[in-house]
C-alpha cells in the first residue's frame, strides 16, 4: 500500500511541473486541446494507458 501511495505522490509531482514551470504555455495548450475531436482524445488516452500498462509489466517482469 505504501508503494502505491508513493507512486501516486510521484505522479502528482510530475503532473505539477508544467503548471508551475510554464503556466502560460499550459493555458495555450488547453485552448488548442479544446479543438481536438473527442474521438482523437479517447484514442490518445487509450494508447497512453496501454503504454503505461506495458511499461509496468516490463518493469515488474524483468527488473
NUVO-955814 format. One record per residue (C-alpha): residue in three letters; y, x, z. Coordinates in nm, 4 decimals, decimal comma, m for minus. Example, Ala and Ser with C-alpha at 12.3 -4.5 7.8 and 13.67 -1.06 7.14 Angstrom:
BEGIN
<"ALA"; <m0,4500; 1,2300; 0,7800>>,
<"SER"; <m0,1060; 1,3670; 0,7140>>,
END
This chain:
BEGIN
<"UNK"; <0,0000; 0,0000; 0,0000>>,
<"UNK"; <0,2353; 0,2871; 0,0803>>,
<"UNK"; <0,1747; 0,4280; m0,2680>>,
<"UNK"; <0,2724; 0,1006; m0,4350>>,
<"UNK"; <0,5905; 0,0760; m0,2291>>,
<"UNK"; <0,6728; 0,4375; m0,3214>>,
<"UNK"; <0,6223; 0,3627; m0,6903>>,
<"UNK"; <0,8471; 0,0558; m0,6693>>,
<"UNK"; <1,1112; 0,2680; m0,4941>>,
<"UNK"; <1,0904; 0,5357; m0,7640>>,
<"UNK"; <1,1186; 0,2666; m1,0315>>,
<"UNK"; <1,4336; 0,1289; m0,8689>>,
<"UNK"; <1,5858; 0,4778; m0,8606>>,
<"UNK"; <1,5082; 0,5311; m1,2299>>,
<"UNK"; <1,6416; 0,1874; m1,3216>>,
<"UNK"; <1,9655; 0,2528; m1,1348>>,
<"UNK"; <2,0503; 0,5831; m1,3051>>,
<"UNK"; <2,2002; 0,4365; m1,6260>>,
<"UNK"; <2,4056; 0,1796; m1,4323>>,
<"UNK"; <2,5605; 0,4427; m1,2079>>,
<"UNK"; <2,5992; 0,7183; m1,4698>>,
<"UNK"; <2,7067; 0,5142; m1,7749>>,
<"UNK"; <2,8246; 0,1655; m1,6699>>,
<"UNK"; <3,0413; 0,1158; m1,9808>>,
<"UNK"; <2,7597; 0,2043; m2,2178>>,
<"UNK"; <2,5238; m0,0310; m2,0330>>,
<"UNK"; <2,7704; m0,3164; m2,0863>>,
<"UNK"; <2,7965; m0,2340; m2,4580>>,
<"UNK"; <2,4190; m0,2178; m2,4877>>,
<"UNK"; <2,3841; m0,5536; m2,3105>>,
<"UNK"; <2,6178; m0,7133; m2,5649>>,
<"UNK"; <2,4158; m0,5702; m2,8530>>,
<"UNK"; <2,0937; m0,6838; m2,6859>>,
<"UNK"; <2,2128; m1,0462; m2,6951>>,
<"UNK"; <2,1972; m1,0349; m3,0741>>,
<"UNK"; <1,8334; m0,9196; m3,0862>>,
<"UNK"; <1,5947; m1,2083; m3,1606>>,
<"UNK"; <1,3752; m1,3192; m2,8684>>,
<"UNK"; <1,0591; m1,2516; m3,0686>>,
<"UNK"; <1,1560; m0,8851; m3,1037>>,
<"UNK"; <1,2349; m0,8600; m2,7320>>,
<"UNK"; <0,8939; m1,0056; m2,6470>>,
<"UNK"; <0,7218; m0,7574; m2,8770>>,
<"UNK"; <0,9117; m0,4673; m2,7183>>,
<"UNK"; <0,8236; m0,5935; m2,3701>>,
<"UNK"; <0,4548; m0,6301; m2,4511>>,
<"UNK"; <0,4476; m0,2852; m2,6122>>,
<"UNK"; <0,6142; m0,1344; m2,3034>>,
<"UNK"; <0,3641; m0,2996; m2,0693>>,
<"UNK"; <0,0680; m0,1819; m2,2773>>,
<"UNK"; <0,2087; 0,1717; m2,2923>>,
<"UNK"; <0,2573; 0,1677; m1,9147>>,
<"UNK"; <m0,0974; 0,0471; m1,8538>>,
<"UNK"; <m0,2364; 0,3157; m2,0845>>,
<"UNK"; <m0,0314; 0,5806; m1,9040>>,
<"UNK"; <m0,1559; 0,4615; m1,5643>>,
<"UNK"; <m0,5157; 0,4634; m1,6919>>,
<"UNK"; <m0,4839; 0,8156; m1,8309>>,
<"UNK"; <m0,3302; 0,9489; m1,5090>>,
<"UNK"; <m0,5967; 0,7847; m1,2920>>,
<"UNK"; <m0,8882; 0,8820; m1,5166>>,
<"UNK"; <m0,8011; 1,2424; m1,5964>>,
<"UNK"; <m0,5722; 1,3778; m1,3251>>,
END
